[in-house]
Amino acid sequence: MREFNLNFKLMVVGQVISMFGASVLRFALSLYILDLTGSATIFGTILAISIIPTIFISPIGGAIADRFNKKKMMVTLDVINGTLISVFAIMLMSNNVNVISIAVMMTALTLISAMYQPAVQSSIPVLVPKDLLMKSNGIISGVMSISNFIGPIVGGVLYSFASLQTIVIVSAICFFLAALMEVFMKIPFEKRPPQPLVKIVTSDIKEGLMYIIHDNRFILKSIAVTFIVSLFIAPMFFVGLPYMVKILFGMPDTFFGFTQSGISISIIFSAMTIGMLKGKIKVSNLYVWILGCAGVYFAMAVGISGLISSPFIKYLIVTLSSMLVMFALTVVNIFINTKIQEATPSNLIGKVMAIQITAGTIAVPIGQMLFGFLVDEFSSQIYLLVFGVCALSLLISLAVKQIYKNSFSEELVA
């Protein structure tokens, strides 16, 4: 971190604090919803509903991030997050919380995140030199994962021995602290002549789309890869994993926290090693990482089938497999984000990154609702569903190989 300036370091620390608060809250609410309903279908549907509005908000966030003060955006949005969560804490004290209010709360937080992330992503190329771009993306991913590593452990302990209200208060404090940290950042900002917000958003989104569709086919292909992975691979972690660990294997809440933390460790390790893998990861071999996911899912399906009866052994197999898959997907995600940032003009980064986020966001709720239904349908033979994900991952890897087959040369995008 020595080669990075103070402003980048402040942004990183702010991300750690806010992501820790979000991780603790998200973990606790997931357990709470499953405890209330016991249904993967309801669980997946609530997650999906909370994400759908971001399809429309992310492009707006990208347009705003390119034209307005990114620092003020981050500070304001973290303050809003802390305030909303504080209101939710008051509702808990009054016993006015149910599944619907939780869904509304999760939707509001997701909407704010859709505005927040384009500001963060578009700030990275402004704060660091181009030769440190991949490393800085790795650091952002890694430090966020440190929060996600600690969050489920703390969340599991608090959920088991304290109250949901305590967790909500801890989360609110984290967001207020993150906002305070971000106040001291200095992010370069060029003020533009004032224009109507609607005109700014529509013209900027159109400009970003035209650039992706007509001027940079590599970015278009990369966004397509993001969409496919978010639709068919990511939902297993959001819906299938908690259902298997808590409902099917009957593991305590703290064990699910260990699983979440293990996944975060794999993301941290992936982010730490991405710099060393820089020369080995290329557009031409990106599909190999997804092919590896297919192999891991095959081993996972075999491990949790009738060949093994111990729920604890199945739990270990699912946890280890999830860690390996997330390691590979993190490598793919950091690589794609870095290449998109490198290939995009500075005045378009916020818009282009927001469009990429939107593409993934569109896919996630569809995948979550689908997997929620499938998990309930295959609950007694969950290994068959995992075999299906294995087959899909294999097909996706072949599709990714074909998508990038006639892409730009490695020299142009490396």
GUFITOR-581273 format. One record per atom (N, C-alpha, C): x, y, z; residue in three letters. Coordinates in steps of 0.2 Angstrom, whole numbers, plus 5000, padded with zeros to 4 digits. Example, Ala and Ser with C-alpha at 12.3 -4.5 7.8 and 13.67 -1.06 7.14 Angstrom:
% GUFITOR-581273
506649725039Ala 506249785039Ala 506649845039Ala 506449895035Ser 506849955036Ser 506450005039Ser 
This chain:
% GUFITOR-581273
500449945000Met 500050005000Met 500450065000Met 501150065001Arg 501550125001Arg 501550164995Arg 501450134989Glu 501550164983Glu 500850204982Glu 500350194986Phe 499750234984Phe 499650294989Phe 499350344986Asn 499250404990Asn 498750404995Asn 498750455000Leu 498350455006Leu 497550455004Leu 497350484998Asn 496650484996Asn 496450414995Asn 496850374991Phe 496650314989Phe 496550264996Phe 497050275000Lys 497050245007Lys 496450255011Lys 496250325011Leu 495650345015Leu 495050315012Leu 494950305005Met 494450275002Met 494350205003Met 494950175004Val 494950095005Val 494750085012Val 494950125017Val 494750115024Val 494050135025Val 493750185021Gly 493050195022Gly 492650135019Gly 492950105014Gln 492550045011Gln 492549985016Gln 493149975019Val 493149925024Val 492649935029Val 492549995032Ile 492150005038Ile 491349995035Ile 491250035030Ser 490550025027Ser 490349955025Ser 490849925022Met 490649855020Met 490649805026Met 490949815031Phe 490949775037Phe 490249785040Phe 489949845040Gly 489249855043Gly 488749825038Gly 488849835032Ala 488349805027Ala 488449725028Ala 489049695028Ser 489149625029Ser 488749595035Ser 488849625041Val 488549605047Val 487749605046Val 487549665044Leu 486749675043Leu 486549625038Leu 486849615032Arg 486549565027Arg 486549495029Arg 487049475033Phe 487149405036Phe 486549395041Phe 486449445045Ala 485949435050Ala 485249435047Ala 485149475042Leu 484449475039Leu 484349415035Leu 484849385032Ser 484749325029Ser 484549265033Ser 484849265039Leu 484749215044Leu 484049225047Leu 483849285048Tyr 483149305051Tyr 482649285046Tyr 482749305039Ile 482249285034Ile 482149205034Ile 482649175034Leu 482649095033Leu 482349065040Leu 482449095046Asp 482149075052Asp 481349085052Asp 481149145049Leu 480449165049Leu 480049115044Leu 480349105038Thr 480049075032Thr 480248995031Thr 480848985032Gly 481048915031Gly 481048895023Gly 480948945019Ser 480848935012Ser 481348965008Ser 481648925003Ala 482148954999Ala 481848994993Ala 481248974992Thr 480849014986Thr 480649084989Thr 480449094995Ile 480249154998Ile 480949194999Ile 481449165001Phe 482149195003Phe 482349224996Phe 482349184991Gly 482649204984Gly 482249254981Gly 481549254982Thr 481149304979Thr 481249374983Thr 481349374989Ile 481449434993Ile 482149464991Ile 482649424990Leu 483249454988Leu 483249474981Leu 482849444976Ala 482749464970Ala 482349534969Ala 481849534973Ile 481449604973Ile 481849664976Ile 482249644981Ser 482649704983Ser 483149724978Ser 483349684973Ile 483849704968Ile 483549734962Ile 482949714960Ile 482649734954Ile 482649814953Ile 482549854958Pro 482549924956Pro 483249954954Pro 483749924956Thr 484449944954Thr 484549944947Thr 484149904943Ile 484249904936Ile 484149974933Ile 483750004936Phe 483550074933Phe 484050124937Phe 484250114943Ile 484650164947Ile 485350164945Ile 485650104943Ser 486450104942Ser 486650154936Ser 486250154931Pro 486550194925Pro 486450274927Pro 485950284931Ile 485850354934Ile 486450374939Ile 486650324943Gly 487250334947Gly 487850344943Gly 487950304938Gly 488550314933Gly 488550384930Gly 488050404928Ala 487950474925Ala 488150524930Ala 487850524936Ile 488050564941Ile 488750564943Ile 489050504944Ala 489750494946Ala 490250534941Ala 490050534934Asp 490450564930Asp 490450644930Asp 489950674932Arg 489750744932Arg 489850774939Arg 489750744944Phe 489650774951Phe 490250754955Phe 490350784961Asn 490850774965Asn 490850704968Asn 491250664967Lys 491250594969Lys 491350584977Lys 491750624979Lys 491850624987Lys 491150644990Lys 490850694988Lys 490250714991Lys 489650654990Lys 489650624984Met 489250564983Met 489350514989Met 489950494990Met 490150444994Met 489850455001Met 490050515004Val 489950545010Val 489150545011Val 488850575007Thr 488050585007Thr 487750515007Thr 487950475003Leu 487550405003Leu 487750365009Leu 488350365012Asp 488450335018Asp 488050365024Asp 487950425024Val 487550455029Val 486850435028Val 486550435022Ile 485950405021Ile 485850335023Ile 486350295022Asn 486350225024Asn 486250225031Asn 486650255035Gly 486650255042Gly 486050275045Gly 485750325042Thr 485050355044Thr 484550305043Thr 484450275037Leu 483950225036Leu 484050165041Leu 484650145042Ile 484750085047Ile 484550105054Ile 484650165056Ser 484450195062Ser 483650195063Ser 483350215058Val 482650215058Val 482350135058Val 482750095055Phe 482550025055Phe 482649995063Phe 483150015066Ala 483250005073Ala 482650025077Ala 482450085076Ile 481850105080Ile 481250065079Ile 481150045072Met 480549995071Met 480649935075Met 481249905075Leu 481349845079Leu 481149855086Leu 481349915089Met 481249925096Met 480449925097Met 480049945092Ser 479349955092Ser 479049885090Ser 479449835089Asn 479149775086Asn 478649785080Asn 478949825075Asn 478549835069Asn 478849805063Asn 479349755064Val 479649725058Val 479349665056Val 479249655050Asn 479049585047Asn 479449575041Asn 479249525037Val 479649505031Val 479549565026Val 478949595025Ile 478949645021Ile 479349705022Ile 479349725028Ser 479749785030Ser 480549775029Ser 480749705030Ile 481449685029Ile 481549695021Ile 481049675017Ala 481149675010Ala 481249745008Ala 480849795011Val 480849865009Val 481549895011Val 481749875017Met 482449895020Met 483049875015Met 482949805013Met 483549785009Met 483549815002Met 482949835000Thr 482849864993Thr 483149934994Thr 483049974999Ala 483250035000Ala 484050035000Ala 484349995004Leu 485049985004Leu 485349964998Leu 485049924994Thr 485349904988Thr 485249964983Thr 484750004983Leu 484650064978Leu 485250114980Leu 485450124986Ile 485950164988Ile 486650144986Ile 486750074986Ser 487350044984Ser 487450054976Ser 486850044973Ala 486850054965Ala 487150124963Ala 486950174968Met 487250244966Met 487950254969Met 488150214974Tyr 488750224977Tyr 489350184973Tyr 489250124971Gln 489750084968Gln 490050124961Gln 489650154957Pro 489950184951Pro 490450244953Pro 490250274959Ala 490650334961Ala 491350304964Ala 491350244967Val 491950214969Val 492350184963Val 492050154959Gln 492350124953Gln 492750174948Gln 492350234947Ser 492650284943Ser 493150324947Ser 493150324953Ser 493650364957Ser 494350324957Ser 494350264956Ile 495050224956Ile 495450244951Ile 495250254944Pro 495750274939Pro 495950344940Pro 495550384944Val 495750454945Val 496250464950Val 496250414955Leu 496750414961Leu 497350374960Leu 497450334956Val 498050294955Val 498250294948Val 498950284946Pro 499150284940Pro 498950214936Pro 499050214930Lys 498750164926Lys 499150094927Lys 499750104929Asp 500150034930Asp 499950004937Asp 499650044941Leu 499350014947Leu 498650004947Leu 498350004941Leu 497649994941Leu 497349924943Leu 497649874941Met 497449804942Met 497549794950Met 498149814952Lys 498349804959Lys 497849844964Lys 497649904962Ser 497149944966Ser 496449914966Ser 496249884960Asn 495649844960Asn 495649784964Asn 496249754964Gly 496349694969Gly 496349714976Gly 496649774978Ile 496549794985Ile 495849814987Ile 495549844983Ile 494849864984Ile 494449804985Ile 494549754981Ser 494149684982Ser 494349654988Ser 495049654989Gly 495249614995Gly 495049645002Gly 495149715002Val 494949745009Val 494149745010Val 493749745005Met 493049735006Met 492949665008Met 493349615006Ser 493249545008Ser 493449535015Ser 493949575017Ile 494149575024Ile 493549585029Ile 493149635027Ser 492549655030Ser 492049605030Ser 491949575024Asn 491549515023Asn 491749455027Asn 492349445028Phe 492649395032Phe 492449395039Phe 492549465042Ile 492449475049Ile 491649475050Ile 491349505045Gly 490649525046Gly 490249465048Gly 490249405044Pro 489849345046Pro 490049315053Pro 490649325055Ile 490849295061Ile 490549335067Ile 490649405066Val 490349445071Val 489549435071Val 489249435065Gly 488549435064Gly 488249365067Gly 488649315066Gly 488449245068Gly 488449245076Gly 488949275079Val 488949275086Val 488449325089Val 488349385086Leu 487849425089Leu 487149405088Leu 487049365082Tyr 486349345081Tyr 486149285085Tyr 486749245087Ser 486649185092Ser 486549215099Ser 486949265101Phe 486949275108Phe 486649345110Phe 486549385105Ala 486249455106Ala 485549465102Ala 485449525100Ser 484749525096Ser 484949555089Ser 484449555085Leu 484449585078Leu 484549655079Leu 484249685084Gln 484249755085Gln 485049785087Gln 485349745090Thr 486049755091Thr 486449755085Thr 486349705081Ile 486749705074Ile 486549765070Ile 485949785070Val 485749845066Val 486049905068Val 486149915075Ile 486449975078Ile 487149975076Ile 487549915076Val 488249915074Val 488349935067Val 487849905063Ser 487949925056Ser 487850005054Ser 487350035058Ala 487250105057Ala 487850145059Ala 488150125065Ile 488750155067Ile 489350155062Ile 489350095059Cys 489950085053Cys 489850135048Cys 489250145045Phe 489150185040Phe 489250255042Phe 489050285048Phe 489250345050Phe 490050355050Phe 490350305053Leu 491050315053Leu 491450315046Leu 491150275042Ala 491450275035Ala 491350345032Ala 490750375033Ala 490650445030Ala 491150495033Ala 491250485040Leu 491750535043Leu 492450525040Leu 492650465038Met 493250445035Met 493350475028Met 492750475025Glu 492750495018Glu 492750575017Glu 492650605022Val 492650685022Val 493350705021Val 493850675023Phe 494550695023Phe 494850675016Phe 494450645012Met 494750625005Met 494750685000Met 495250684996Lys 495250734990Lys 495250704984Lys 494650704980Ile 494650674973Ile 494550724968Ile 495050724963Pro 495050774958Pro 494350784955Pro 494050844954Phe 493450854951Phe 493450914947Phe 493150904941Glu 493150964936Glu 492350984936Glu 492251044938Lys 491551064938Lys 491251084931Lys 490651054930Arg 490351074923Arg 489851124924Arg 489651154918Pro 489051194918Pro 488451164920Pro 488051194925Pro 487451164927Pro 486951144921Pro 486651084922Gln 486151064917Gln 485551024920Gln 484951024917Pro 484450984920Pro 484650914921Pro 484450884927Leu 484750814929Leu 484450764924Leu 483850774922Val 483550724917Val 483950724911Val 484050784908Lys 484450794902Lys 485150764903Lys 485450774909Ile 486150744910Ile 486150664910Ile 485650644913Val 485550564914Val 485450534907Val 484950554904Thr 484750524897Thr 485350534892Thr 485650594892Ser 486150604887Ser 486750564888Ser 486950554895Asp 487550524897Asp 487450444896Asp 486850424898Ile 486750354897Ile 486750334890Ile 486450374886Lys 486550364878Lys 487250364876Lys 487650414878Glu 488350414876Glu 488750354878Glu 488550324884Gly 488950264887Gly 488750204883Gly 488050204881Leu 487850144877Leu 488150144870Leu 488150204867Met 488350204860Met 489150194860Met 489550214865Tyr 490250194865Tyr 490350114866Tyr 489950084870Ile 490050014871Ile 489849974865Ile 489249994862Ile 488949954856Ile 489349964850Ile 489550034849His 489850044842His 490650054842His 490850084848Asp 491650094848Asp 492050044852Asp 491750004856Asn 492249964860Asn 491849894861Asn 491949854856Arg 491649784856Arg 491949744862Arg 492549754864Phe 492849714869Phe 492449724876Phe 492249784877Ile 491849804883Ile 491149774883Ile 490849774877Leu 490249744876Leu 490249664877Leu 490749634875Lys 490849564876Lys 490949544884Lys 491349594887Ser 491549584894Ser 490849594898Ser 490449634896Ile 489849644900Ile 489349584899Ile 489349554893Ala 489049494891Ala 489249434896Ala 489949434897Val 490149384902Val 489949394909Val 489949454911Thr 489649474918Thr 488949454918Thr 488549464913Phe 487849444913Phe 487749374914Phe 488149334910Ile 488049264910Ile 488249234917Ile 488749254920Val 489049224926Val 488549244932Val 488249304931Ser 487849334937Ser 487149294936Ser 486949274930Leu 486349234930Leu 486349164932Leu 486949124930Phe 486949054931Phe 487349034937Phe 487849064939Ile 488349044944Ile 488249074950Ile 488249144951Ala 488149184957Ala 487549164961Ala 486949144958Pro 486449134963Pro 486549074967Pro 486949024966Met 487148974970Met 487348994977Met 487749054977Phe 488049074983Phe 487449114987Phe 487049144984Phe 486549194987Phe 485949154990Phe 485749094986Val 485149054988Val 485348984990Val 485648954986Gly 485848884987Gly 486248864993Gly 486748904994Leu 487248895000Leu 486948905007Leu 486648965008Pro 486248965015Pro 485748915016Pro 485348895011Tyr 484848845012Tyr 485148775013Tyr 485748755010Met 486048695011Met 486348685018Met 486648745020Val 487048745026Val 486548745032Val 486048785032Lys 485548795038Lys 485048745038Lys 484648735032Ile 484048695032Ile 484248625031Ile 484648605026Leu 484748535024Leu 485248505028Leu 485748535030Phe 486348505034Phe 486148515041Phe 485748565043Gly 485548575050Gly 486148605054Gly 486648645051Met 487148675054Met 486948735058Met 487248745064Pro 487148815068Pro 487248875064Pro 486948925066Asp 487048995063Asp 487849015062Asp 488248995067Thr 488949015067Thr 489248975062Thr 489048915060Phe 489348875055Phe 489248905048Phe 488648935047Phe 488548975041Phe 489049035041Phe 489149065047Gly 489649125047Gly 490349095045Gly 490549035047Phe 491149015045Phe 491249005038Phe 490648975035Thr 490648965028Thr 490749035024Thr 490349085026Gln 490449155023Gln 491149185024Gln 491449175030Ser 492049195031Ser 492549155027Ser 492449095026Gly 492949055022Gly 492949085015Gly 492349095012Ile 492249125005Ile 492649195005Ile 492549235010Ser 492949295010Ser 493649285010Ser 493949235014Ile 494649225014Ile 494849205007Ile 494449165003Ser 494649154996Ser 494649214992Ser 494249264993Ile 494249324989Ile 494849364991Ile 494949364997Ile 495549405000Ile 496149374996Ile 496249314997Phe 496849284994Phe 496849294986Phe 496349294983Ser 496249304976Ser 496449374974Ser 496249424978Ala 496449494977Ala 497149504979Ala 497449474984Met 498149484985Met 498649454980Met 498349394976Thr 498849364971Thr 498649394964Thr 498149434963Ile 498049454957Ile 498549494953Ile 498949524957Gly 499549564955Gly 500049514952Gly 500249464955Met 500649414953Met 500449374947Met 499749364946Leu 499449334941Leu 499349374934Leu 499549444935Lys 499449484930Lys 499649464923Lys 500249434923Gly 500549414916Gly 500249354914Gly 499949314918Lys 499649244916Lys 498949244914Lys 498549294917Ile 497849304915Ile 497749344909Ile 497449314904Lys 497349344897Lys 496649334895Lys 496449374890Val 495849374887Val 495749304884Val 496249274881Ser 496249214878Ser 496149154882Ser 496349154889Asn 496249104893Asn 495849114899Asn 495349164898Leu 494949184904Leu 494449124905Leu 494249094900Tyr 493749044900Tyr 493948984905Tyr 494648974905Val 494948914909Val 494748924917Val 494648984919Trp 494448994926Trp 493748974927Trp 493348984922Ile 492648964923Ile 492548884922Ile 493048864918Leu 493048784917Leu 493248754924Leu 493648784927Gly 493848764934Gly 493248764939Gly 492848814938Cys 492248814942Cys 491848754941Cys 491748734934Ala 491348674933Ala 491648614936Ala 492348604936Gly 492648544939Gly 492448544947Gly 492548604950Val 492348604957Val 491648584959Val 491248614955Tyr 490448594956Tyr 490348524955Tyr 490748494950Phe 490648414949Phe 490848384955Phe 491448394958Ala 491648364964Ala 491248384970Ala 490948444970Met 490448454976Met 489848414975Met 489548404969Ala 488948364968Ala 489048294970Ala 489648264968Val 489748194970Val 489848194978Val 490148244981Gly 490248244988Gly 489648244992Gly 489148284990Ile 488548284994Ile 487948244992Ile 488148194987Ser 487648144985Ser 487548094991Ser 487248034989Gly 487147984994Gly 487747944996Gly 488347964993Leu 488947924994Leu 489247945001Leu 489048005004Ile 489248025010Ile 488548045014Ile 488548015021Ser 487948025025Ser 488048075030Ser 488648095032Ser 488748145037Ser 488648215035Ser 488148245038Pro 488048315037Pro 488648365038Pro 489048345043Phe 489648385044Phe 490148385038Phe 490248325036Ile 490648315030Ile 490448345024Ile 489748345023Lys 489448375017Lys 489548455018Lys 489448475024Tyr 489548545025Tyr 490248565023Tyr 490748525025Leu 491448545024Leu 491548545016Leu 491248495013Ile 491348495005Ile 491048555002Ile 490448575004Val 490148635001Val 490548695003Val 490848705009Thr 491148765011Thr 491848765007Thr 492248715006Leu 492848715002Leu 492748724995Leu 492148694992Ser 492048704985Ser 491848774984Ser 491448804988Ser 491248874987Ser 491848924988Ser 492348904992Met 492948944992Met 493348944986Met 493348884983Leu 493748874977Leu 493448914971Leu 492748904970Val 492348944965Val 492449014966Val 492349044972Met 492349114973Met 493049144971Met 493549104973Phe 494249124971Phe 494349134963Phe 494049084959Ala 494049094952Ala 493649154950Ala 493049154952Leu 492649214950Leu 492849274952Leu 493249284957Thr 493549344959Thr 494049364954Thr 494449324952Val 494949334947Val 494649354941Val 494149324939Val 493849344932Val 493549414933Val 493249424939Asn 492849494940Asn 493349554940Asn 493949544944Ile 494449594944Ile 494749604937Ile 494949554934Phe 495249554927Phe 494749594922Phe 494149574922Ile 493649614918Ile 493549684920Ile 493449704926Asn 493449774928Asn 494049814926Asn 494649784927Thr 495249824926Thr 495249834918Thr 495149784914Lys 495149794907Lys 494649844904Lys 494049844907Ile 493549894905Ile 493849964907Ile 494049974913Gln 494350034916Gln 494950064911Gln 495350014909Glu 495950034905Glu 495650054898Glu 495150024895Ala 494950034889Ala 494450094888Ala 494250124894Thr 493750174893Thr 494050244895Thr 493850294891Pro 494050364892Pro 493850384899Pro 494250424902Ser 494050454909Ser 493350484910Ser 493150514905Asn 492450554905Asn 491950504904Asn 492050434903Leu 491550394902Leu 491550334907Leu 492050334911Ile 492150274916Ile 491550264920Ile 491250314923Gly 490650304928Gly 490050274924Gly 489950304918Lys 489350274914Lys 489450204912Lys 490050184910Val 490250124907Val 490250074913Val 490550084918Met 490550044924Met 489850034927Met 489450084927Ala 488750074929Ala 488350034924Ala 488450034918Ile 488049994913Ile 488249924914Ile 488949904916Gln 489149844917Gln 488849814924Gln 488749854929Ile 488449844935Ile 487749824934Ile 487349864930Thr 486649854928Thr 486549784925Thr 487049774920Ala 486949704916Ala 486949644921Ala 487449654926Gly 487449594931Gly 486849594936Gly 486649664937Thr 486049664942Thr 485449634939Thr 485349644932Ile 484749624929Ile 484749544929Ile 485349514929Ala 485349444929Ala 485249414936Ala 485449444941Val 485449424948Val 484749404950Val 484249454950Pro 483649434952Pro 483249374949Pro 483449374942Ile 483149314938Ile 483449254941Ile 484049254942Gly 484449194944Gly 484249174951Gly 484149224955Gln 483949204962Gln 483249174963Gln 482749204959Met 482049174959Met 482049104956Met 482449094951Leu 482449034948Leu 482748984953Leu 483349004956Phe 483648954960Phe 483248944967Phe 482948994969Gly 482548984975Gly 481948924973Gly 481648934968Phe 481148884966Phe 481548814965Phe 482148814962Leu 482448744960Leu 482748714967Leu 482948754971Val 483248724978Val 482648694982Val 482048724982Asp 481448694985Asp 481248634981Asp 481248634975Glu 481048574971Glu 481548514972Glu 482248524972Phe 482748474973Phe 482948464980Phe 482648494985Ser 482848494992Ser 483048424994Ser 482748374992Ser 482948304994Ser 483448274990Ser 483648304984Gln 484148284980Gln 484548344977Gln 484848384982Ile 485148444980Ile 485748434976Ile 486048374976Tyr 486648364972Tyr 486448364964Tyr 485848344963Leu 485648354956Leu 485648424953Leu 485448464957Leu 485448534956Leu 486148564955Leu 486648534959Val 487348554959Val 487648524952Val 487448464950Phe 487648444944Phe 487448484938Phe 486848514939Gly 486548554934Gly 487048614933Gly 487248644939Val 487648704939Val 488348694936Val 488548634937Cys 489148604934Cys 489148604927Cys 488548584924Ala 488548574917Ala 488448644914Ala 488048694917Leu 488048764915Leu 488648794915Leu 489048784920Ser 489748814921Ser 490148794915Ser 490148734913Leu 490548704907Leu 490348734901Leu 489648744900Leu 489448774894Leu 489648854894Leu 489648884900Ile 489748954900Ile 490548964898Ile 490948914901Ser 491648924899Ser 491748924892Ser 491448874888Leu 491448864881Leu 491248934877Leu 490648954880Ala 490349024877Ala 490849074878Ala 491149084884Val 491649134885Val 492249134880Val 492449074879Lys 493049064874Lys 492849084867Lys 492249074865Gln 491949094859Gln 491849164859Gln 491649194864Ile 491449264864Ile 492149304863Ile 492649284866Tyr 493249324865Tyr 493749294860Tyr 493449254856Lys 493849214851Lys 494149274846Lys 493749314843Asn 493949364838Asn 494049434841Asn 494149434848Ser 494249504851Ser 494849534850Ser 494949594853Phe 495549634852Phe 496149594854Phe 496749604851Ser 497349574852Ser 497549584859Ser 497949534862Glu 498149544869Glu 498549604870Glu 498949634865Glu 499349694866Glu 498849754867Glu 498249754864Leu 497849814864Leu 497449814871Leu 497349754874Val 496949754880Val 497349734886Val 497949714886Ala 498349694891Ala 498649754895Ala 
